[in-house]
Amino acid sequence: MLFRADPWLHVIAGCMSSGKTDELLRLLRRAEIARRRILLVRPDVDDRTPAEYAESRSHARYPSTPVPKDEPVAILSLARERDVDLIGIEEAQFFDHSLVRAVETLRQSGRHVIASGLNTDFAGRPFGPMPNLLALADEITMLSAICVVCGETATRTQRLVGGRPAAIDDPLIVIGGFEAPAIETYEARCLRHHEVAPARSARGVVVDEG
């Protein structure tokens, strides 16, 4: 099988509700027209939809394969077994940092990669392997959303716990569903309206690590 000599890494990044998944699926469908052989993977920790497909908030769907978030090297075996030349990676921020090496190996084998994910976490910190992927990318699509407070451009992800801003020492990964209401919810916020509460430990609250 022939691959292009210039394998491309395209990273789609942005805050919650910015349309990252819709953009990824749009590009995969476009690649289908070009007769690319496609594999879409996502971390198994993302259980908001059935394992066999990824779904955007606009209810667009595409067949996907779950991969253990601590074993992104498994993507390499899947790519070889299914003889694909384009790999889509959904929710890339949830994979551990070895995803970067896996992506580089895919490119060295002549395969193209499109990865999408949150560039920052609920506290505004660089999220997982996304900063490294952005640094290595040949193309970047940075998306924004609409702030739910003021209607201006949103670039931050707000986590709410019981309707209040999450604390800086709250768990990093909490999967939020598509539907409300929920104890843990997420919103798109502008920088001015993005809030992070002080550490719970500093307020004398014991944080459950279990």
C-alpha positions as CSV (number, residue, x, y, z in Angstrom):
1,M,0.0,0.0,0.0
2,L,1.3,3.4,-0.9
3,F,1.3,6.4,1.5
4,R,2.0,10.0,0.8
5,A,5.5,11.1,1.5
6,D,4.4,14.0,3.6
7,P,2.1,12.6,6.4
8,W,0.2,15.4,8.0
9,L,-0.7,16.1,11.7
10,H,-3.8,18.2,12.0
11,V,-4.8,19.2,15.5
12,I,-8.3,20.6,16.3
13,A,-8.4,22.3,19.7
14,G,-10.7,24.5,21.7
15,C,-12.9,24.8,24.7
16,M,-16.1,22.8,25.5
17,S,-18.9,23.3,23.1
18,S,-16.7,24.8,20.4
19,G,-17.5,22.2,17.7
20,K,-14.3,20.1,17.8
21,T,-16.0,16.8,17.2
22,D,-18.2,18.1,14.5
23,E,-15.1,19.5,12.7
24,L,-13.2,16.2,13.1
25,L,-16.2,14.2,11.7
26,R,-16.5,16.6,8.8
27,L,-12.9,16.1,7.9
28,L,-13.2,12.3,8.1
29,R,-16.2,12.3,5.9
30,R,-14.4,14.5,3.4
31,A,-11.5,12.0,3.5
32,E,-13.9,9.2,2.7
33,I,-14.7,10.9,-0.5
34,A,-11.0,10.9,-1.3
35,R,-11.1,7.2,-0.6
36,R,-8.9,7.3,2.4
37,R,-9.0,4.2,4.7
38,I,-10.0,5.7,8.0
39,L,-9.7,4.6,11.7
40,L,-11.3,6.8,14.4
41,V,-10.3,6.0,18.0
42,R,-11.2,7.6,21.3
43,P,-10.2,6.9,24.9
44,D,-12.2,4.2,26.7
45,V,-12.8,6.6,29.6
46,D,-15.2,8.6,27.4
47,D,-18.3,6.6,27.9
48,R,-20.9,9.4,27.1
49,T,-21.9,7.4,23.9
50,P,-21.8,3.7,23.0
51,A,-18.3,2.4,22.3
52,E,-19.0,1.8,18.6
53,Y,-19.4,5.4,17.6
54,A,-18.3,8.9,18.5
55,E,-21.1,11.5,18.6
56,S,-21.0,15.3,18.6
57,R,-23.4,17.6,20.5
58,S,-25.2,18.1,17.2
59,H,-25.7,14.3,17.1
60,A,-23.4,13.7,14.2
61,R,-21.9,10.2,14.4
62,Y,-19.0,8.2,13.1
63,P,-17.9,4.6,13.8
64,S,-15.1,4.6,16.4
65,T,-12.9,2.1,18.4
66,P,-12.2,2.6,22.1
67,V,-8.6,2.5,23.2
68,P,-7.3,2.3,26.8
69,K,-6.3,5.9,27.8
70,D,-3.1,4.6,29.3
71,E,-2.2,2.5,26.2
72,P,-2.3,4.7,23.1
73,V,0.3,2.5,21.6
74,A,-2.6,0.2,20.8
75,I,-3.5,2.6,18.0
76,L,-0.5,1.5,16.1
77,S,-1.6,-2.1,16.1
78,L,-5.1,-1.1,15.0
79,A,-3.8,1.0,12.2
80,R,-1.7,-1.9,10.9
81,E,-4.5,-4.6,11.3
82,R,-7.1,-2.5,9.5
83,D,-4.7,-1.2,6.8
84,V,-5.7,2.4,7.2
85,D,-3.9,5.6,6.1
86,L,-5.7,8.2,8.1
87,I,-6.3,8.0,11.9
88,G,-8.7,10.3,13.7
89,I,-8.2,10.7,17.5
90,E,-11.2,12.0,19.4
91,E,-10.8,13.5,23.0
92,A,-7.0,13.4,22.7
93,Q,-6.6,15.2,26.0
94,F,-7.7,12.1,28.0
95,F,-4.8,9.9,26.7
96,D,-1.6,9.9,28.6
97,H,1.5,11.6,27.2
98,S,2.7,8.5,25.3
99,L,0.1,9.4,22.7
100,V,2.6,11.9,21.3
101,R,5.1,9.1,20.6
102,A,2.3,7.0,19.1
103,V,1.3,9.9,16.8
104,E,4.9,10.4,15.7
105,T,5.2,6.7,14.9
106,L,2.1,6.8,12.8
107,R,3.5,9.7,10.8
108,Q,6.8,8.0,10.4
109,S,4.9,5.1,8.8
110,G,3.4,7.5,6.3
111,R,0.0,7.8,7.9
112,H,-2.0,11.0,8.4
113,V,-3.4,11.9,11.8
114,I,-6.2,14.3,12.8
115,A,-6.5,14.8,16.6
116,S,-9.1,16.8,18.4
117,G,-9.3,17.8,22.1
118,L,-9.5,20.4,24.8
119,N,-6.4,22.5,24.8
120,T,-6.9,23.5,28.5
121,D,-8.6,21.9,31.4
122,F,-11.3,23.3,33.7
123,A,-8.7,25.4,35.6
124,G,-7.2,26.8,32.4
125,R,-4.1,24.6,32.5
126,P,-2.6,22.9,29.4
127,F,-4.4,19.5,29.2
128,G,-2.6,16.2,28.8
129,P,-0.7,15.6,25.6
130,M,-2.5,18.4,23.7
131,P,0.3,21.1,24.1
132,N,2.9,18.7,22.6
133,L,0.5,17.7,19.8
134,L,-0.1,21.4,19.0
135,A,3.6,22.0,19.0
136,L,4.2,19.2,16.5
137,A,1.2,19.9,14.3
138,D,1.5,20.8,10.6
139,E,-2.0,22.4,10.8
140,I,-4.0,23.7,13.7
141,T,-7.7,24.6,13.8
142,M,-8.4,26.5,17.0
143,L,-12.1,26.8,17.7
144,S,-14.0,29.0,20.1
145,A,-17.6,28.9,21.5
146,I,-20.1,31.4,23.0
147,C,-19.8,32.4,26.6
148,V,-23.0,31.3,28.4
149,V,-22.7,34.4,30.7
150,C,-22.2,37.3,28.4
151,G,-22.5,36.0,24.8
152,E,-18.9,37.0,23.9
153,T,-16.3,34.6,22.5
154,A,-15.5,31.8,24.8
155,T,-12.1,30.1,25.0
156,R,-12.3,28.5,28.5
157,T,-14.1,25.4,29.8
158,Q,-16.0,26.0,33.0
159,R,-16.7,23.1,35.3
160,L,-19.5,23.4,37.8
161,V,-20.1,21.1,40.8
162,G,-23.6,21.4,42.1
163,G,-23.9,24.7,40.2
164,R,-20.8,26.2,41.7
165,P,-17.3,26.6,40.2
166,A,-15.1,23.5,40.7
167,A,-12.1,23.9,43.0
168,I,-8.5,24.0,41.7
169,D,-7.7,20.6,43.4
170,D,-10.8,18.8,42.2
171,P,-10.2,15.7,40.1
172,L,-8.8,16.5,36.6
173,I,-10.9,14.1,34.6
174,V,-14.7,14.0,35.2
175,I,-16.6,12.9,32.1
176,G,-19.7,15.2,31.6
177,G,-22.7,13.9,29.7
178,F,-24.6,15.6,26.9
179,E,-27.7,16.0,28.9
180,A,-28.5,18.2,31.9
181,P,-29.2,18.3,34.8
182,A,-26.1,16.7,36.4
183,I,-24.0,17.2,39.5
184,E,-21.0,17.9,37.3
185,T,-21.6,20.1,34.3
186,Y,-19.5,22.1,31.9
187,E,-20.0,25.4,30.2
188,A,-18.1,27.5,27.7
189,R,-16.9,30.8,29.3
190,C,-14.9,33.8,28.2
191,L,-11.8,34.6,30.2
192,R,-13.6,37.2,32.2
193,H,-16.3,34.9,33.4
194,H,-14.2,31.8,33.8
195,E,-14.0,30.9,37.5
196,V,-12.0,28.4,39.6
197,A,-12.7,28.0,43.3
198,P,-9.9,27.9,45.9
199,A,-8.5,24.5,46.8
200,R,-10.9,22.5,49.0
201,S,-8.0,21.3,51.1
202,A,-7.2,25.0,51.9
203,R,-10.8,25.4,53.1
204,G,-10.5,22.4,55.5
205,V,-12.5,20.1,53.2
206,V,-11.2,16.6,52.8
207,V,-10.9,15.6,49.1
208,D,-11.9,12.1,48.4
209,E,-9.2,10.5,46.3
210,G,-11.1,7.3,45.7
